[in-house]
Amino acid sequence: MTIQEAFCAHYQCSVAQFPERAFRLCLHSHAVPIALVLGKLNPALFREDRQVIEQLGLARDLEEVDAALSDFQYVNQARPHWLRTGFKVRLSGRKLRMLAVSLLGKEERLRATSAVA
């Protein structure tokens, strides 16, 4: 099961809703209103964030999650923008990983209980 599938099952949303719901959920808390407004005005500001959500959605294990997060961290360091790095108006890598761990953990527990039954 992918992160996207687990997310949609847990949050009871469609696959089409996954990117936006994950984006809002994993933004730094103070950045939510700013990012929603700026994202409408200039979607390119959050291109890297949307790409990491796509990568994360396809991940099936923590190794793939960590690879996506490593790419995201590299992009933020290689192309710093005062809004993203200074004011942290971007996704939180920590929130992304915690979400993935919780979703993958639920899948592992489900797999273990169904194997026993």
Beta strands, then each sheet from edge to edge (+ up, - down):
end
